[in-house]
Amino acid sequence: MQIQPGDFEARQHWQSSGFANTDLDFLLKQNGLDHVVLAGMRANTCIESTARYAVELGYHTTMLTDAVGAFNMREMEAAVEIDYPVISHNVLSTDEFIELIE
């Protein structure tokens, strides 16, 4: 994925969460956004941490099960099958998500 015109980028990312020590919450609120969809690397650390933080901040949070990665399948399975359903509002495949937004 490449940043596109009109996209915004959170700055000062230090740890696992995309929210902690960044301006992401400010940028989302400034633009009237209250839903986040998470994908990326690492399913069981960065993605999970960002999701937990998003939910605590009041964002409707969707996790994409086939758009995340981990260092091994045990980490992936634990994150996707056990943690994501507890943390987030929606746990979907990318196909399911695309179908919902079309």
A tleap script that builds the chain and sets N, CA, C and O, in Angstrom:
source leaprc.protein.ff14SB
mol = sequence {
  NMET GLN ILE GLN PRO GLY ASP PHE GLU ALA
  ARG GLN HIE TRP GLN SER SER GLY PHE ALA
  ASN THR ASP LEU ASP PHE LEU LEU LYS GLN
  ASN GLY LEU ASP HIE VAL VAL LEU ALA GLY
  MET ARG ALA ASN THR CYS ILE GLU SER THR
  ALA ARG TYR ALA VAL GLU LEU GLY TYR HIE
  THR THR MET LEU THR ASP ALA VAL GLY ALA
  PHE ASN MET ARG GLU MET GLU ALA ALA VAL
  GLU ILE ASP TYR PRO VAL ILE SER HIE ASN
  VAL LEU SER THR ASP GLU PHE ILE GLU LEU
  ILE CGLU
}
set mol.1.N position { 0.838 -1.168 0.000 }
set mol.1.CA position { 0.000 0.000 0.000 }
set mol.1.C position { 0.887 1.238 0.000 }
set mol.1.O position { 1.876 1.313 0.729 }
set mol.2.N position { 0.526 2.173 -0.806 }
set mol.2.CA position { 1.233 3.444 -0.880 }
set mol.2.C position { 0.284 4.559 -0.468 }
set mol.2.O position { -0.910 4.509 -0.763 }
set mol.3.N position { 0.813 5.554 0.210 }
set mol.3.CA position { -0.003 6.696 0.593 }
set mol.3.C position { -0.468 7.416 -0.682 }
set mol.3.O position { 0.306 7.605 -1.621 }
set mol.4.N position { -1.720 7.805 -0.692 }
set mol.4.CA position { -2.347 8.429 -1.854 }
set mol.4.C position { -2.745 9.863 -1.512 }
set mol.4.O position { -2.874 10.208 -0.337 }
set mol.5.N position { -2.940 10.702 -2.535 }
set mol.5.CA position { -3.435 12.058 -2.269 }
set mol.5.C position { -4.735 11.998 -1.458 }
set mol.5.O position { -5.639 11.224 -1.771 }
set mol.6.N position { -4.810 12.812 -0.433 }
set mol.6.CA position { -5.981 12.816 0.438 }
set mol.6.C position { -5.829 11.915 1.653 }
set mol.6.O position { -6.585 12.051 2.615 }
set mol.7.N position { -4.867 10.997 1.631 }
set mol.7.CA position { -4.594 10.156 2.791 }
set mol.7.C position { -3.871 10.981 3.843 }
set mol.7.O position { -3.247 11.994 3.527 }
set mol.8.N position { -3.956 10.547 5.090 }
set mol.8.CA position { -3.150 11.171 6.122 }
set mol.8.C position { -2.316 10.109 6.813 }
set mol.8.O position { -2.654 8.925 6.795 }
set mol.9.N position { -1.236 10.541 7.414 }
set mol.9.CA position { -0.268 9.634 8.017 }
set mol.9.C position { -0.041 10.017 9.472 }
set mol.9.O position { 0.259 11.169 9.786 }
set mol.10.N position { -0.189 9.026 10.361 }
set mol.10.CA position { 0.078 9.269 11.783 }
set mol.10.C position { 1.579 9.394 11.986 }
set mol.10.O position { 2.359 8.642 11.403 }
set mol.11.N position { 1.973 10.343 12.810 }
set mol.11.CA position { 3.399 10.614 13.042 }
set mol.11.C position { 3.827 10.165 14.440 }
set mol.11.O position { 2.994 9.944 15.319 }
set mol.12.N position { 5.120 10.037 14.623 }
set mol.12.CA position { 5.747 9.722 15.898 }
set mol.12.C position { 5.383 8.341 16.429 }
set mol.12.O position { 5.185 8.187 17.634 }
set mol.13.N position { 5.292 7.350 15.577 }
set mol.13.CA position { 4.978 5.978 15.985 }
set mol.13.C position { 6.171 5.379 16.707 }
set mol.13.O position { 7.248 5.259 16.124 }
set mol.14.N position { 5.993 4.994 17.991 }
set mol.14.CA position { 7.090 4.461 18.785 }
set mol.14.C position { 6.942 2.991 19.118 }
set mol.14.O position { 7.929 2.256 19.109 }
set mol.15.N position { 5.754 2.555 19.406 }
set mol.15.CA position { 5.553 1.201 19.915 }
set mol.15.C position { 4.576 0.426 19.043 }
set mol.15.O position { 4.409 0.737 17.863 }
set mol.16.N position { 3.934 -0.576 19.617 }
set mol.16.CA position { 3.055 -1.473 18.866 }
set mol.16.C position { 1.771 -0.816 18.376 }
set mol.16.O position { 1.341 -1.076 17.252 }
set mol.17.N position { 1.160 0.018 19.184 }
set mol.17.CA position { -0.120 0.608 18.803 }
set mol.17.C position { 0.059 1.748 17.809 }
set mol.17.O position { 0.975 2.562 17.934 }
set mol.18.N position { -0.819 1.793 16.833 }
set mol.18.CA position { -0.834 2.903 15.891 }
set mol.18.C position { -1.367 4.182 16.509 }
set mol.18.O position { -1.270 5.250 15.905 }
set mol.19.N position { -1.937 4.085 17.722 }
set mol.19.CA position { -2.490 5.256 18.407 }
set mol.19.C position { -1.531 5.855 19.433 }
set mol.19.O position { -1.413 7.077 19.526 }
set mol.20.N position { -0.855 5.023 20.193 }
set mol.20.CA position { -0.002 5.512 21.277 }
set mol.20.C position { 1.122 6.383 20.727 }
set mol.20.O position { 1.848 5.988 19.814 }
set mol.21.N position { 1.248 7.569 21.299 }
set mol.21.CA position { 2.305 8.518 20.922 }
set mol.21.C position { 2.253 8.945 19.459 }
set mol.21.O position { 3.281 9.281 18.871 }
set mol.22.N position { 1.058 8.932 18.874 }
set mol.22.CA position { 0.883 9.427 17.503 }
set mol.22.C position { -0.245 10.449 17.486 }
set mol.22.O position { -0.906 10.686 18.497 }
set mol.23.N position { -0.447 11.040 16.337 }
set mol.23.CA position { -1.562 11.967 16.178 }
set mol.23.C position { -2.746 11.311 15.455 }
set mol.23.O position { -3.616 12.009 14.934 }
set mol.24.N position { -2.780 9.979 15.424 }
set mol.24.CA position { -3.841 9.272 14.703 }
set mol.24.C position { -5.232 9.600 15.240 }
set mol.24.O position { -6.138 9.892 14.459 }
set mol.25.N position { -5.414 9.558 16.545 }
set mol.25.CA position { -6.724 9.869 17.125 }
set mol.25.C position { -7.160 11.278 16.729 }
set mol.25.O position { -8.310 11.482 16.340 }
set mol.26.N position { -6.267 12.236 16.823 }
set mol.26.CA position { -6.561 13.619 16.428 }
set mol.26.C position { -6.957 13.695 14.957 }
set mol.26.O position { -7.947 14.341 14.614 }
set mol.27.N position { -6.189 13.038 14.085 }
set mol.27.CA position { -6.483 13.074 12.647 }
set mol.27.C position { -7.840 12.464 12.323 }
set mol.27.O position { -8.592 13.008 11.514 }
set mol.28.N position { -8.154 11.335 12.953 }
set mol.28.CA position { -9.446 10.689 12.703 }
set mol.28.C position { -10.594 11.578 13.178 }
set mol.28.O position { -11.573 11.772 12.457 }
set mol.29.N position { -10.474 12.108 14.372 }
set mol.29.CA position { -11.537 12.968 14.908 }
set mol.29.C position { -11.664 14.259 14.102 }
set mol.29.O position { -12.776 14.729 13.860 }
set mol.30.N position { -10.554 14.828 13.692 }
set mol.30.CA position { -10.563 16.049 12.887 }
set mol.30.C position { -11.298 15.836 11.565 }
set mol.30.O position { -11.887 16.767 11.016 }
set mol.31.N position { -11.258 14.614 11.064 }
set mol.31.CA position { -11.907 14.290 9.801 }
set mol.31.C position { -13.259 13.594 9.979 }
set mol.31.O position { -13.824 13.082 9.012 }
set mol.32.N position { -13.779 13.573 11.209 }
set mol.32.CA position { -15.105 13.024 11.473 }
set mol.32.C position { -15.207 11.516 11.299 }
set mol.32.O position { -16.287 11.003 11.006 }
set mol.33.N position { -14.114 10.805 11.473 }
set mol.33.CA position { -14.106 9.351 11.291 }
set mol.33.C position { -14.254 8.643 12.627 }
set mol.33.O position { -13.575 8.982 13.596 }
set mol.34.N position { -15.154 7.647 12.674 }
set mol.34.CA position { -15.347 6.911 13.912 }
set mol.34.C position { -15.259 5.396 13.733 }
set mol.34.O position { -15.560 4.640 14.656 }
set mol.35.N position { -14.849 4.959 12.552 }
set mol.35.CA position { -14.634 3.539 12.251 }
set mol.35.C position { -13.191 3.343 11.807 }
set mol.35.O position { -12.651 4.144 11.045 }
set mol.36.N position { -12.571 2.269 12.291 }
set mol.36.CA position { -11.247 1.891 11.807 }
set mol.36.C position { -11.285 0.444 11.340 }
set mol.36.O position { -11.980 -0.392 11.917 }
set mol.37.N position { -10.536 0.166 10.300 }
set mol.37.CA position { -10.384 -1.182 9.758 }
set mol.37.C position { -8.898 -1.485 9.803 }
set mol.37.O position { -8.085 -0.731 9.268 }
set mol.38.N position { -8.546 -2.599 10.449 }
set mol.38.CA position { -7.136 -2.883 10.690 }
set mol.38.C position { -6.632 -4.062 9.870 }
set mol.38.O position { -7.269 -5.111 9.778 }
set mol.39.N position { -5.472 -3.848 9.285 }
set mol.39.CA position { -4.754 -4.869 8.531 }
set mol.39.C position { -3.280 -4.563 8.680 }
set mol.39.O position { -2.914 -3.425 8.974 }
set mol.40.N position { -2.440 -5.536 8.486 }
set mol.40.CA position { -1.006 -5.282 8.535 }
set mol.40.C position { -0.234 -6.355 9.241 }
set mol.40.O position { -0.664 -7.505 9.331 }
set mol.41.N position { 0.901 -5.967 9.736 }
set mol.41.CA position { 1.836 -6.896 10.363 }
set mol.41.C position { 2.050 -6.416 11.773 }
set mol.41.O position { 2.251 -5.210 11.914 }
set mol.42.N position { 2.038 -7.056 12.654 }
set mol.42.CA position { 1.912 -8.355 13.223 }
set mol.42.C position { 0.554 -8.532 13.867 }
set mol.42.O position { 0.123 -7.713 14.679 }
set mol.43.N position { -0.103 -9.592 13.503 }
set mol.43.CA position { -1.472 -9.851 13.938 }
set mol.43.C position { -1.618 -9.842 15.454 }
set mol.43.O position { -2.584 -9.294 15.984 }
set mol.44.N position { -0.669 -10.443 16.145 }
set mol.44.CA position { -0.792 -10.649 17.585 }
set mol.44.C position { -0.106 -9.570 18.425 }
set mol.44.O position { -0.136 -9.649 19.653 }
set mol.45.N position { 0.500 -8.581 17.804 }
set mol.45.CA position { 1.090 -7.499 18.594 }
set mol.45.C position { 0.593 -6.151 18.086 }
set mol.45.O position { -0.274 -5.544 18.714 }
set mol.46.N position { 1.115 -5.677 16.979 }
set mol.46.CA position { 0.775 -4.334 16.487 }
set mol.46.C position { -0.715 -4.188 16.177 }
set mol.46.O position { -1.345 -3.219 16.601 }
set mol.47.N position { -1.270 -5.130 15.449 }
set mol.47.CA position { -2.683 -5.035 15.071 }
set mol.47.C position { -3.565 -5.143 16.317 }
set mol.47.O position { -4.501 -4.363 16.491 }
set mol.48.N position { -3.262 -6.111 17.177 }
set mol.48.CA position { -4.040 -6.263 18.406 }
set mol.48.C position { -3.953 -5.027 19.294 }
set mol.48.O position { -4.968 -4.551 19.802 }
set mol.49.N position { -2.763 -4.518 19.478 }
set mol.49.CA position { -2.570 -3.344 20.320 }
set mol.49.C position { -3.318 -2.137 19.771 }
set mol.49.O position { -3.950 -1.395 20.523 }
set mol.50.N position { -3.246 -1.944 18.466 }
set mol.50.CA position { -3.961 -0.832 17.832 }
set mol.50.C position { -5.464 -1.008 17.991 }
set mol.50.O position { -6.178 -0.039 18.248 }
set mol.51.N position { -5.948 -2.225 17.843 }
set mol.51.CA position { -7.383 -2.490 17.992 }
set mol.51.C position { -7.863 -2.208 19.415 }
set mol.51.O position { -8.902 -1.578 19.612 }
set mol.52.N position { -7.115 -2.670 20.387 }
set mol.52.CA position { -7.506 -2.429 21.790 }
set mol.52.C position { -7.576 -0.927 22.079 }
set mol.52.O position { -8.517 -0.449 22.712 }
set mol.53.N position { -6.591 -0.215 21.618 }
set mol.53.CA position { -6.536 1.236 21.831 }
set mol.53.C position { -7.704 1.913 21.118 }
set mol.53.O position { -8.338 2.808 21.675 }
set mol.54.N position { -7.989 1.485 19.883 }
set mol.54.CA position { -9.095 2.072 19.112 }
set mol.54.C position { -10.429 1.888 19.830 }
set mol.54.O position { -11.220 2.827 19.929 }
set mol.55.N position { -10.676 0.690 20.326 }
set mol.55.CA position { -11.928 0.419 21.032 }
set mol.55.C position { -12.010 1.266 22.298 }
set mol.55.O position { -13.067 1.820 22.600 }
set mol.56.N position { -10.920 1.373 23.035 }
set mol.56.CA position { -10.911 2.202 24.246 }
set mol.56.C position { -11.198 3.665 23.935 }
set mol.56.O position { -11.790 4.372 24.751 }
set mol.57.N position { -10.780 4.118 22.757 }
set mol.57.CA position { -11.031 5.504 22.353 }
set mol.57.C position { -12.417 5.699 21.745 }
set mol.57.O position { -12.791 6.821 21.403 }
set mol.58.N position { -13.182 4.616 21.607 }
set mol.58.CA position { -14.553 4.721 21.124 }
set mol.58.C position { -14.756 4.495 19.641 }
set mol.58.O position { -15.833 4.785 19.120 }
set mol.59.N position { -13.748 3.985 18.947 }
set mol.59.CA position { -13.894 3.711 17.512 }
set mol.59.C position { -14.543 2.355 17.278 }
set mol.59.O position { -14.258 1.385 17.981 }
set mol.60.N position { -15.419 2.302 16.280 }
set mol.60.CA position { -15.949 1.029 15.808 }
set mol.60.C position { -14.797 0.361 15.067 }
set mol.60.O position { -14.245 0.934 14.128 }
set mol.61.N position { -14.438 -0.838 15.484 }
set mol.61.CA position { -13.211 -1.469 15.008 }
set mol.61.C position { -13.494 -2.769 14.273 }
set mol.61.O position { -14.170 -3.657 14.791 }
set mol.62.N position { -12.964 -2.867 13.054 }
set mol.62.CA position { -13.089 -4.071 12.234 }
set mol.62.C position { -11.700 -4.656 12.004 }
set mol.62.O position { -10.764 -3.944 11.642 }
set mol.63.N position { -11.583 -5.964 12.219 }
set mol.63.CA position { -10.330 -6.689 11.998 }
set mol.63.C position { -10.480 -7.531 10.737 }
set mol.63.O position { -11.480 -8.228 10.564 }
set mol.64.N position { -9.491 -7.465 9.865 }
set mol.64.CA position { -9.486 -8.266 8.640 }
set mol.64.C position { -8.596 -9.489 8.844 }
set mol.64.O position { -7.385 -9.358 9.023 }
set mol.65.N position { -9.190 -10.659 8.817 }
set mol.65.CA position { -8.483 -11.888 9.188 }
set mol.65.C position { -7.452 -12.351 8.166 }
set mol.65.O position { -6.476 -13.007 8.529 }
set mol.66.N position { -7.652 -12.026 6.921 }
set mol.66.CA position { -6.721 -12.497 5.881 }
set mol.66.C position { -5.871 -11.363 5.326 }
set mol.66.O position { -5.303 -11.485 4.240 }
set mol.67.N position { -5.781 -10.271 6.058 }
set mol.67.CA position { -4.947 -9.140 5.648 }
set mol.67.C position { -3.975 -8.771 6.767 }
set mol.67.O position { -3.580 -7.615 6.920 }
set mol.68.N position { -3.607 -9.782 7.537 }
set mol.68.CA position { -2.644 -9.612 8.621 }
set mol.68.C position { -1.590 -10.699 8.503 }
set mol.68.O position { -1.807 -11.724 7.858 }
set mol.69.N position { -0.469 -10.470 9.120 }
set mol.69.CA position { 0.605 -11.455 9.111 }
set mol.69.C position { 1.183 -11.619 10.502 }
set mol.69.O position { 0.966 -10.791 11.388 }
set mol.70.N position { 1.922 -12.702 10.676 }
set mol.70.CA position { 2.620 -12.972 11.938 }
set mol.70.C position { 3.856 -13.795 11.603 }
set mol.70.O position { 4.047 -14.209 10.460 }
set mol.71.N position { 4.686 -14.026 12.600 }
set mol.71.CA position { 5.900 -14.784 12.360 }
set mol.71.C position { 5.670 -16.283 12.262 }
set mol.71.O position { 6.512 -17.008 11.733 }
set mol.72.N position { 4.512 -16.764 12.779 }
set mol.72.CA position { 4.176 -18.183 12.624 }
set mol.72.C position { 2.662 -18.361 12.739 }
set mol.72.O position { 1.953 -17.463 13.192 }
set mol.73.N position { 2.190 -19.506 12.332 }
set mol.73.CA position { 0.747 -19.770 12.287 }
set mol.73.C position { 0.118 -19.826 13.673 }
set mol.73.O position { -1.052 -19.474 13.822 }
set mol.74.N position { 0.846 -20.252 14.678 }
set mol.74.CA position { 0.282 -20.298 16.033 }
set mol.74.C position { -0.084 -18.893 16.506 }
set mol.74.O position { -1.133 -18.690 17.118 }
set mol.75.N position { 0.784 -17.931 16.220 }
set mol.75.CA position { 0.492 -16.542 16.578 }
set mol.75.C position { -0.731 -16.043 15.812 }
set mol.75.O position { -1.613 -15.400 16.382 }
set mol.76.N position { -0.773 -16.343 14.532 }
set mol.76.CA position { -1.916 -15.920 13.694 }
set mol.76.C position { -3.223 -16.494 14.212 }
set mol.76.O position { -4.202 -15.774 14.410 }
set mol.77.N position { -3.223 -17.802 14.426 }
set mol.77.CA position { -4.453 -18.469 14.863 }
set mol.77.C position { -4.927 -17.943 16.210 }
set mol.77.O position { -6.120 -17.708 16.398 }
set mol.78.N position { -4.009 -17.758 17.141 }
set mol.78.CA position { -4.403 -17.231 18.452 }
set mol.78.C position { -5.009 -15.842 18.320 }
set mol.78.O position { -6.034 -15.548 18.936 }
set mol.79.N position { -4.385 -14.996 17.526 }
set mol.79.CA position { -4.891 -13.635 17.344 }
set mol.79.C position { -6.255 -13.639 16.677 }
set mol.79.O position { -7.207 -13.056 17.196 }
set mol.80.N position { -6.350 -14.289 15.536 }
set mol.80.CA position { -7.567 -14.240 14.717 }
set mol.80.C position { -8.728 -15.000 15.352 }
set mol.80.O position { -9.866 -14.534 15.321 }
set mol.81.N position { -8.449 -16.152 15.918 }
set mol.81.CA position { -9.529 -17.005 16.431 }
set mol.81.C position { -9.917 -16.706 17.871 }
set mol.81.O position { -11.075 -16.885 18.249 }
set mol.82.N position { -8.968 -16.255 18.676 }
set mol.82.CA position { -9.264 -16.051 20.098 }
set mol.82.C position { -9.394 -14.567 20.444 }
set mol.82.O position { -10.391 -14.153 21.035 }
set mol.83.N position { -8.404 -13.776 20.083 }
set mol.83.CA position { -8.365 -12.387 20.536 }
set mol.83.C position { -9.253 -11.437 19.733 }
set mol.83.O position { -9.982 -10.636 20.318 }
set mol.84.N position { -9.204 -11.515 18.420 }
set mol.84.CA position { -9.964 -10.561 17.595 }
set mol.84.C position { -11.451 -10.536 17.925 }
set mol.84.O position { -12.023 -9.452 18.040 }
set mol.85.N position { -12.103 -11.696 18.083 }
set mol.85.CA position { -13.542 -11.643 18.406 }
set mol.85.C position { -13.842 -10.972 19.747 }
set mol.85.O position { -14.921 -10.406 19.926 }
set mol.86.N position { -12.909 -11.030 20.677 }
set mol.86.CA position { -13.102 -10.414 21.988 }
set mol.86.C position { -12.860 -8.907 21.930 }
set mol.86.O position { -13.544 -8.137 22.604 }
set mol.87.N position { -11.886 -8.493 21.127 }
set mol.87.CA position { -11.469 -7.090 21.074 }
set mol.87.C position { -12.403 -6.234 20.226 }
set mol.87.O position { -12.832 -5.165 20.659 }
set mol.88.N position { -12.716 -6.696 19.027 }
set mol.88.CA position { -13.297 -5.815 18.010 }
set mol.88.C position { -14.797 -5.992 17.834 }
set mol.88.O position { -15.411 -6.898 18.397 }
set mol.89.N position { -15.364 -5.097 17.037 }
set mol.89.CA position { -16.786 -5.143 16.726 }
set mol.89.C position { -17.074 -6.114 15.585 }
set mol.89.O position { -18.096 -6.800 15.590 }
set mol.90.N position { -16.173 -6.169 14.612 }
set mol.90.CA position { -16.336 -7.056 13.455 }
set mol.90.C position { -15.029 -7.785 13.186 }
set mol.90.O position { -13.948 -7.203 13.285 }
set mol.91.N position { -15.137 -9.056 12.847 }
set mol.91.CA position { -13.998 -9.855 12.406 }
set mol.91.C position { -14.397 -10.431 11.057 }
set mol.91.O position { -15.266 -11.299 10.977 }
set mol.92.N position { -13.757 -9.944 9.993 }
set mol.92.CA position { -14.175 -10.278 8.636 }
set mol.92.C position { -12.982 -10.621 7.756 }
set mol.92.O position { -11.853 -10.215 8.030 }
set mol.93.N position { -13.250 -11.372 6.699 }
set mol.93.CA position { -12.250 -11.531 5.647 }
set mol.93.C position { -12.295 -10.276 4.780 }
set mol.93.O position { -13.243 -9.497 4.870 }
set mol.94.N position { -11.298 -10.079 3.956 }
set mol.94.CA position { -11.316 -8.911 3.076 }
set mol.94.C position { -12.490 -8.987 2.111 }
set mol.94.O position { -13.114 -7.965 1.824 }
set mol.95.N position { -12.806 -10.185 1.601 }
set mol.95.CA position { -13.956 -10.329 0.706 }
set mol.95.C position { -15.259 -9.940 1.410 }
set mol.95.O position { -16.092 -9.244 0.830 }
set mol.96.N position { -15.434 -10.383 2.646 }
set mol.96.CA position { -16.636 -10.012 3.408 }
set mol.96.C position { -16.703 -8.508 3.624 }
set mol.96.O position { -17.769 -7.907 3.489 }
set mol.97.N position { -15.579 -7.903 3.956 }
set mol.97.CA position { -15.544 -6.464 4.171 }
set mol.97.C position { -15.881 -5.702 2.903 }
set mol.97.O position { -16.702 -4.785 2.936 }
set mol.98.N position { -15.266 -6.063 1.787 }
set mol.98.CA position { -15.537 -5.399 0.510 }
set mol.98.C position { -16.998 -5.539 0.137 }
set mol.98.O position { -17.605 -4.589 -0.358 }
set mol.99.N position { -17.572 -6.709 0.366 }
set mol.99.CA position { -18.989 -6.925 0.075 }
set mol.99.C position { -19.867 -5.974 0.894 }
set mol.99.O position { -20.865 -5.458 0.390 }
set mol.100.N position { -19.497 -5.747 2.146 }
set mol.100.CA position { -20.275 -4.842 3.001 }
set mol.100.C position { -20.210 -3.383 2.555 }
set mol.100.O position { -21.190 -2.651 2.693 }
set mol.101.N position { -19.080 -2.960 2.030 }
set mol.101.CA position { -18.936 -1.543 1.680 }
set mol.101.C position { -19.348 -1.225 0.260 }
set mol.101.O position { -19.475 -0.052 -0.092 }
set mol.102.N position { -19.559 -2.226 -0.557 }
set mol.102.CA position { -19.980 -1.970 -1.944 }
set mol.102.C position { -21.457 -1.668 -2.039 }
set mol.102.O position { -21.969 -1.431 -3.133 }
savepdb mol mol.pdb
quit
